[in-house]
Amino acid sequence: MRKKISKHIAVYSGSFNPVHIGHVQLAEYLTVGGLADEVWFVVSPKNPLKEQADLLDEHLRMKMLTLAIRANKRLTASDIEFNMPIPSYTIATLQTLEKNYPQHHFSLIIGSDNALVFDRWKDYRTILQHFPVWVYPRRTYDFGEVADTYPQMKLVDTPYYDVSSTQIRQLLKEKKDAGPYLHPDVYRFILKNELYLTK
């Protein structure tokens, strides 16, 4: 029987509503820079800390994510939370991944905006005790404010990715060009299916 290869997997969980080039560029930066062998994007059906009236069906978001990353074999789209209780709690996802893939080592990648509210995450201390947490910088969210609180977290020296899904949804609602911020296949999928076009 072929031995299962052990890899370091960075778990990148989010709504991806929709996935944009910043998401993908960050994941590529992590793998190319050697911080992770692979990045697994975990699509969350519902974030317990967000109320989003314009949250698209998770299967549509999964489809767009698959389109955005299919050319890179080191990036994976995961629907593991689709069959888990809602809302989605990261600690449960990490523990399920660890159980399902015991040969791999998992870490968590979050933005500095999430680091500032990490104490609102379910069982956040357990996450810090059992999983490495990498933080990528986001403008106006200074990780330095909580760096001493969470010495287990490590700030990743990544570029700033100045684009957000919220901005993209607004552009689409206003029928403005969102193409520069999206993978071409994702943009075509959005326009073909008339997604995010109503206010």
C-alpha positions as CSV (number, residue, x, y, z in Angstrom):
1,M,0.0,0.0,0.0
2,R,1.3,3.4,-1.0
3,K,2.4,5.5,2.0
4,K,0.4,8.7,2.5
5,I,2.6,11.7,2.1
6,S,2.7,14.2,5.0
7,K,2.2,17.8,4.1
8,H,1.9,21.2,5.8
9,I,-1.6,22.5,4.9
10,A,-2.6,26.1,5.5
11,V,-6.3,26.4,6.0
12,Y,-7.8,29.5,4.5
13,S,-11.4,29.7,5.6
14,G,-13.9,32.3,4.6
15,S,-17.1,33.2,2.8
16,F,-15.3,33.9,-0.6
17,N,-18.4,36.0,-1.6
18,P,-17.0,36.1,-4.3
19,V,-13.4,34.8,-4.4
20,H,-11.1,37.5,-5.8
21,I,-7.5,37.8,-7.0
22,G,-6.3,38.9,-3.6
23,H,-7.4,35.6,-2.0
24,V,-5.6,33.6,-4.7
25,Q,-2.4,35.7,-4.7
26,L,-2.1,35.3,-0.9
27,A,-2.4,31.5,-1.2
28,E,0.2,31.5,-3.9
29,Y,2.5,33.6,-1.9
30,L,2.3,31.2,1.0
31,T,3.1,28.1,-1.1
32,V,5.8,29.8,-3.3
33,G,7.4,31.2,-0.1
34,G,7.5,27.8,1.5
35,L,5.2,28.6,4.4
36,A,2.9,25.8,3.3
37,D,3.0,22.9,0.9
38,E,-0.7,23.5,0.0
39,V,-3.4,25.9,0.8
40,W,-6.9,24.6,1.3
41,F,-9.7,27.1,0.9
42,V,-12.6,26.2,3.1
43,V,-15.9,27.7,2.0
44,S,-18.0,28.6,5.0
45,P,-21.8,28.3,4.5
46,K,-22.3,31.0,7.3
47,N,-19.8,32.9,9.3
48,P,-21.1,33.2,12.9
49,L,-19.6,36.7,13.3
50,K,-21.1,38.1,10.1
51,E,-24.6,39.0,9.1
52,Q,-24.7,39.1,5.3
53,A,-28.0,39.5,3.5
54,D,-26.2,39.2,0.2
55,L,-24.4,35.9,1.0
56,L,-24.6,33.8,-2.1
57,D,-25.5,30.1,-1.9
58,E,-22.4,28.1,-0.8
59,H,-22.5,25.9,-3.9
60,L,-22.2,28.9,-6.2
61,R,-19.3,30.3,-4.1
62,M,-17.7,26.9,-4.2
63,K,-18.0,26.8,-8.0
64,M,-16.4,30.2,-8.4
65,L,-13.6,29.2,-6.1
66,T,-12.9,26.1,-8.1
67,L,-12.8,28.2,-11.3
68,A,-10.3,30.6,-9.7
69,I,-7.8,28.1,-8.5
70,R,-8.1,25.1,-10.8
71,A,-4.8,25.9,-12.6
72,N,-2.7,25.6,-9.4
73,K,-2.3,22.1,-8.1
74,R,-1.2,23.4,-4.7
75,L,-4.5,25.1,-4.0
76,T,-7.6,23.2,-3.1
77,A,-11.2,24.1,-2.7
78,S,-12.9,22.3,0.3
79,D,-16.6,21.9,1.0
80,I,-15.9,20.2,4.3
81,E,-18.2,22.6,6.2
82,F,-21.2,21.9,3.9
83,N,-22.0,18.8,6.0
84,M,-21.2,20.3,9.4
85,P,-23.5,22.2,11.8
86,I,-24.3,25.8,10.9
87,P,-22.9,28.3,11.8
88,S,-19.4,27.2,10.9
89,Y,-16.9,27.2,13.7
90,T,-13.2,27.1,12.8
91,I,-12.2,24.9,15.7
92,A,-14.6,22.2,14.6
93,T,-13.3,22.4,11.0
94,L,-9.7,22.2,12.0
95,Q,-10.4,19.2,14.3
96,T,-12.4,17.4,11.5
97,L,-9.6,18.0,9.0
98,E,-7.0,16.7,11.5
99,K,-9.2,13.6,12.1
100,N,-9.8,13.0,8.3
101,Y,-6.2,13.6,7.3
102,P,-4.0,12.5,10.2
103,Q,-0.9,12.4,7.9
104,H,-1.0,16.2,7.4
105,H,-0.1,19.1,9.6
106,F,-2.6,21.9,9.6
107,S,-2.2,25.6,10.3
108,L,-4.7,28.5,10.1
109,I,-4.3,31.7,8.0
110,I,-6.3,34.7,9.0
111,G,-6.3,38.4,8.3
112,S,-5.3,41.0,10.8
113,D,-8.9,42.1,10.9
114,N,-9.8,38.7,12.3
115,A,-6.8,38.7,14.7
116,L,-8.2,41.9,16.4
117,V,-11.5,40.0,17.2
118,F,-10.0,36.6,17.7
119,D,-11.2,36.4,21.3
120,R,-14.8,36.3,19.9
121,W,-14.0,33.0,18.0
122,K,-15.4,29.8,19.6
123,D,-12.7,28.0,21.6
124,Y,-10.0,30.4,20.4
125,R,-7.6,29.4,23.1
126,T,-7.9,25.8,21.9
127,I,-7.0,26.9,18.4
128,L,-3.9,28.7,19.6
129,Q,-2.8,25.7,21.7
130,H,-3.1,23.1,18.9
131,F,-2.7,24.9,15.6
132,P,-0.2,27.5,14.3
133,V,-1.9,30.7,13.3
134,W,-0.5,32.9,10.6
135,V,-1.7,36.5,10.2
136,Y,-1.6,38.4,6.9
137,P,-1.7,42.2,7.1
138,R,-4.8,44.2,6.1
139,R,-4.7,48.0,5.9
140,T,-6.3,49.9,8.9
141,Y,-6.1,46.7,11.0
142,D,-2.9,46.9,13.1
143,F,-1.9,43.5,14.3
144,G,0.5,45.2,16.7
145,E,-2.6,46.0,18.9
146,V,-2.9,42.3,19.8
147,A,0.6,40.9,19.1
148,D,1.4,40.8,22.8
149,T,-2.0,39.2,23.6
150,Y,-1.4,36.4,21.1
151,P,2.4,35.5,21.1
152,Q,1.5,32.2,19.4
153,M,0.3,34.1,16.3
154,K,2.9,34.9,13.6
155,L,2.6,37.9,11.3
156,V,3.4,36.9,7.7
157,D,5.3,39.5,5.6
158,T,2.9,39.4,2.7
159,P,2.0,42.3,0.3
160,Y,-1.2,44.2,1.0
161,Y,-4.0,42.9,-1.2
162,D,-6.2,46.1,-1.6
163,V,-9.4,44.5,-2.7
164,S,-12.3,43.1,-0.8
165,S,-15.4,41.0,-1.7
166,T,-17.6,43.8,-0.4
167,Q,-16.1,46.3,-2.8
168,I,-16.5,43.8,-5.7
169,R,-20.2,43.2,-4.8
170,Q,-20.8,46.9,-4.8
171,L,-19.2,47.3,-8.2
172,L,-21.4,44.6,-9.6
173,K,-24.5,46.1,-8.1
174,E,-23.6,49.4,-9.7
175,K,-23.0,47.6,-13.0
176,K,-19.3,48.8,-13.0
177,D,-16.3,46.8,-14.2
178,A,-15.1,44.3,-11.6
179,G,-13.0,42.4,-14.0
180,P,-9.6,43.6,-12.8
181,Y,-10.2,42.0,-9.4
182,L,-11.6,38.7,-10.5
183,H,-10.3,35.6,-12.3
184,P,-11.7,35.9,-15.9
185,D,-13.6,32.6,-15.5
186,V,-15.1,33.8,-12.3
187,Y,-16.2,37.1,-13.8
188,R,-17.8,35.3,-16.8
189,F,-19.6,33.0,-14.4
190,I,-21.0,35.9,-12.4
191,L,-22.2,37.8,-15.4
192,K,-23.7,34.7,-17.1
193,N,-25.6,33.9,-14.0
194,E,-26.4,37.5,-13.1
195,L,-25.0,37.2,-9.6
196,Y,-24.8,40.1,-7.2
197,L,-26.6,42.4,-9.6
198,T,-29.6,43.3,-7.4
199,K,-29.5,45.7,-4.5
